[in-house]
Amino acid sequence: MKLLKLVPDNTNIGFVRVRHIAFAITAILTLLAVAAVGVRGLNMGVDFVGGLMVEAKFASAPPLDKVRSDIDAMNVGEVSLQQFGDPRTVSIRLPLPESSDDGATDALVRKVQAGVEAKYPGVTFSRYDAVSGKVSGELIRNGILAVLLAVVGIAIFSWFRYEWQFGVSTFVAIMHDVLMTLGFFAITRLEFDLNIVAAVLTIVGYSINDKMVIDDRIRENMRKYRKMDMKALIDLSVNETLPRTVMTSVTVMLALGALLAFGGHVLRGFSAAMMLGIIIGTYSSVYVSSSLLITLGLKPEAASDKKAGGIASKAERMGDGAQP
């Protein structure tokens, strides 16, 4: 039985040949993404701006879109709904009132509870929590720190695992992926909450996995073809790993497409971020990260020199151990 092949065998696409065009497109889109974040900002969710969380249990599983429109009609600000394991249990997230007085918060909660009870008889409210601005500020700092540590840590690993050029190219490519994702949320005004931070970290993990596969093949071919021109070697390596890259991306995109279509409002931002991240991550792995190695001056001799140095060091240690 023949296996499904999305990419034909023995492809010979000249990725490196168009690297200058790819770099220009990457730079323009990245600058536009940064400008969008700076000018429009992100539509921060309750997790990051503070707010109220009211837990409601309905008599039967409610239609979330209708519940959301009913609460929106109360003019209490932007509303976010999320179902728990029980489809009858819904978390209602509301912005904090302008007044910091506890009475204003209680009045807002009572207003929403009364409005929901009038529309949905039998609903009960078990609790409500308030997320202060201080806590939300800590969440913002922790989210930024988590992303930066992930990116820097992976870049350092690539530096020591291969050569410094791999570390720099990995850092540039992953930062491109993260900034493009943030720019997408700034333009679309989709809610940016902790779910999206999780999506960004997942994108970083997926992207680095994709890049590591290509980097490993480049490293392997550098040892195998020491006299080959570096441009031809990188094209060969990317083409050899292209079937795996495309198959993995398509498989993940199919799952995310189902999640976007049937996951509802709560998972819409997460699914959209992941789908965009997969596309951007695949592009940066093929066109940015690998081609940047040439600009950074990587040569096939680097792999053989490092390998020879490692063998010499090992032999020296064995020789020292053999001395009386």
C-alpha positions in Angstrom: 0.0 0.0 0.0 1.4 3.4 -1.0 1.8 5.9 1.8 0.3 9.4 1.5 2.9 11.9 0.4 2.2 15.6 0.5 5.6 16.4 -0.8 7.1 14.4 -3.7 10.4 12.5 -3.3 13.7 14.2 -4.3 12.3 17.8 -4.2 14.8 20.5 -5.1 13.3 23.8 -4.1 15.8 26.7 -4.0 14.9 28.2 -0.6 18.2 29.9 -0.2 18.0 31.6 -3.6 15.1 33.8 -2.4 16.4 34.4 1.1 16.9 38.2 0.5 13.2 38.5 -0.5 12.2 36.3 2.5 14.3 38.5 4.9 12.7 41.7 3.5 9.2 40.3 3.9 10.0 39.1 7.4 11.4 42.5 8.4 8.4 44.4 7.0 5.8 42.1 8.6 7.7 42.1 12.0 7.9 45.9 12.0 4.2 46.1 11.2 3.4 43.7 14.0 5.4 45.7 16.5 3.8 48.9 15.3 0.3 47.4 15.6 1.0 46.3 19.2 2.5 49.7 20.0 -0.4 51.8 18.4 -3.5 49.6 19.0 -2.3 47.6 22.0 -3.7 44.2 23.0 -7.3 43.6 24.0 -6.3 42.3 27.4 -8.7 39.8 29.1 -9.8 39.8 32.7 -6.7 37.8 33.7 -4.5 40.8 32.8 -6.7 43.9 33.5 -8.5 42.6 36.6 -12.2 41.9 36.9 -14.9 39.8 38.4 -15.6 36.1 38.0 -19.1 34.9 38.8 -19.8 31.2 38.8 -23.4 30.2 37.7 -25.1 26.9 37.5 -28.1 26.7 35.1 -30.9 24.2 35.3 -29.8 22.9 31.9 -26.9 23.6 29.5 -27.4 27.2 28.3 -26.6 28.6 24.9 -23.5 30.6 25.6 -24.0 33.1 22.7 -27.5 34.0 24.0 -26.3 34.3 27.6 -23.5 36.6 26.4 -25.9 38.8 24.4 -28.3 39.0 27.4 -25.5 40.1 29.7 -24.2 42.6 27.1 -27.6 44.2 27.1 -27.1 45.1 30.7 -24.3 47.5 29.8 -21.8 46.1 32.3 -18.8 46.1 30.0 -17.1 43.3 28.0 -18.3 39.9 29.1 -16.4 36.6 28.8 -18.1 33.2 29.4 -16.5 29.8 30.0 -18.0 26.4 30.6 -16.5 24.0 33.1 -16.6 20.1 33.0 -20.4 20.3 33.7 -22.0 22.0 30.7 -24.5 23.6 33.1 -21.8 25.4 35.0 -20.6 28.7 33.4 -18.0 31.2 34.5 -19.1 34.8 33.8 -16.2 37.2 33.7 -16.9 40.9 34.0 -14.7 44.0 34.2 -14.3 45.7 37.6 -16.5 48.8 38.2 -14.8 52.2 37.9 -15.3 52.7 41.6 -13.0 50.7 43.9 -15.6 50.6 46.6 -16.7 47.1 47.6 -20.3 48.3 47.5 -20.0 49.1 43.8 -18.6 45.6 43.1 -21.4 43.9 45.0 -24.0 46.1 43.2 -22.6 45.0 39.8 -22.7 41.4 40.8 -26.3 41.7 42.0 -27.3 43.4 38.8 -25.9 40.6 36.7 -27.3 37.9 38.9 -30.8 39.5 38.8 -30.7 39.9 35.1 -29.6 36.3 34.5 -32.2 34.9 36.9 -34.9 36.8 35.1 -33.9 35.2 31.8 -33.0 31.7 33.1 -35.2 30.5 36.0 -33.5 28.0 38.3 -30.0 29.4 37.9 -27.9 29.5 41.1 -24.7 31.4 41.9 -22.2 29.6 44.0 -19.5 32.3 44.3 -17.7 35.3 42.8 -14.1 36.3 42.9 -12.4 39.6 42.1 -9.0 39.8 40.3 -7.3 43.1 41.4 -5.1 45.2 39.3 -2.1 44.2 41.4 -2.7 40.5 40.7 -3.2 41.1 37.0 0.0 43.1 36.9 1.9 40.1 38.3 0.3 37.8 35.7 1.5 40.1 32.9 5.0 40.1 34.3 5.0 36.3 34.8 3.6 35.8 31.2 6.3 38.0 29.6 9.0 36.3 31.7 7.8 32.8 30.8 7.9 33.6 27.1 11.4 35.3 27.3 12.9 32.5 29.3 11.6 29.9 26.9 13.0 31.8 23.9 16.4 32.6 25.5 16.7 29.1 27.0 16.1 27.4 23.6 18.6 29.8 21.8 21.3 29.0 24.4 20.7 25.3 24.0 21.0 25.6 20.2 24.2 27.6 20.7 25.9 24.9 22.8 24.3 21.9 21.0 25.5 23.1 17.5 27.4 26.3 16.8 26.7 29.9 17.8 25.1 30.6 14.4 22.3 28.1 15.2 21.6 29.8 18.5 21.3 33.3 16.9 19.2 32.1 14.0 16.9 30.2 16.4 16.5 33.3 18.6 15.7 35.6 15.7 13.2 33.1 14.1 11.3 32.4 17.4 11.1 36.1 18.2 9.7 36.6 14.8 7.0 34.0 15.5 6.1 35.6 18.8 5.9 39.1 17.5 3.8 38.1 14.5 1.4 36.4 16.8 1.1 39.5 19.1 0.6 41.7 16.0 -2.2 39.4 14.9 -4.0 39.9 18.2 -3.4 43.6 18.1 -5.0 43.9 14.7 -8.0 41.5 15.2 -8.7 42.7 18.8 -9.3 39.1 19.9 -9.1 38.8 23.7 -5.6 38.2 25.0 -5.7 36.2 28.2 -3.8 33.4 29.9 -5.0 30.9 27.3 -3.2 32.9 24.6 0.0 33.0 26.7 -0.3 29.2 26.8 -0.8 29.2 23.0 2.3 31.4 22.5 4.4 29.1 24.7 3.1 26.1 22.7 4.0 27.9 19.4 7.5 28.4 20.7 7.8 24.7 21.5 6.4 23.6 18.2 8.6 26.1 16.3 11.8 25.1 18.0 11.0 21.4 17.4 10.6 22.1 13.7 13.8 24.1 13.6 15.7 21.4 15.6 14.8 18.8 12.9 16.2 21.0 10.2 19.2 22.0 12.2 20.1 18.4 12.9 19.9 17.5 9.2 22.1 20.5 8.4 24.6 19.5 11.0 24.5 15.9 9.7 25.1 17.0 6.1 27.9 19.3 7.2 29.8 16.3 8.4 28.8 14.2 5.4 29.5 16.8 2.6 32.4 18.9 3.9 33.3 20.3 0.4 29.7 21.2 -0.6 28.8 24.8 -1.0 26.8 26.0 2.1 23.9 27.3 0.1 23.5 23.9 -1.7 23.9 22.1 1.6 21.1 24.1 3.3 18.8 23.7 0.4 19.5 19.9 0.4 18.8 19.7 4.2 15.6 21.7 4.1 14.3 19.7 1.1 15.1 16.4 2.8 13.1 17.4 5.9 10.3 19.1 4.0 8.0 16.0 3.8 8.1 15.7 7.6 7.6 19.5 8.1 4.6 19.7 5.8 3.0 16.5 7.1 3.3 17.6 10.7 2.0 21.1 10.0 -1.0 19.8 8.1 -1.9 17.2 10.8 -1.8 19.8 13.5 -3.7 22.3 11.4 -6.5 19.7 10.8 -6.9 19.3 14.6 -6.8 23.0 15.2 -9.4 23.6 12.5 -11.8 21.3 14.2 -11.0 23.0 17.5 -11.7 26.4 15.9 -15.0 25.2 14.3 -16.4 23.4 17.3 -14.5 24.6 20.3 -16.8 27.6 20.9 -16.1 31.2 21.9 -13.7 30.3 24.7 -11.2 28.4 22.6 -11.5 30.7 19.5 -8.6 32.9 20.4 -6.4 29.9 21.4 -7.2 28.0 18.2 -6.6 31.1 16.0 -3.3 31.8 17.8 -2.1 28.2 17.3 -3.1 28.1 13.6 -1.3 31.3 12.9 1.7 30.2 14.9 2.0 26.9 13.0 1.9 28.7 9.7 4.4 31.4 10.8 6.7 28.8 12.6 6.8 26.6 9.5 7.7 29.7 7.3 10.4 30.9 9.6 11.9 27.4 9.9 12.2 27.0 6.2 12.9 30.5 4.9 14.3 32.5 7.9 16.2 30.3 10.4 18.0 28.1 7.9 18.9 30.8 5.4 20.1 33.1 8.2 22.9 30.6 8.9 24.6 31.7 5.6 24.4 35.4 6.5 26.0 34.5 9.8 28.9 32.9 8.1 28.4 29.2 8.9 30.7 26.9 7.0 30.7 23.1 6.6 34.2 22.9 8.2 32.7 24.1 11.5 31.1 20.7 12.1 34.2 18.8 11.3 36.4 21.1 13.4 34.1 20.8 16.4 34.0 17.0 16.0 37.8 16.8 15.7 38.1 19.0 18.8 35.8 16.7 20.7 37.8 13.6 19.7 41.1 15.2 20.5 39.8 16.3 23.9 38.5 12.8 24.6 41.8 11.2 23.6 43.7 13.6 25.8 41.6 12.8 28.8 42.1 9.0 28.2 45.8 9.6 27.9 46.0 11.5 31.1 44.0 8.7 32.8 46.5 6.1 31.5 49.5 7.8 33.1 50.8 6.3 36.4 
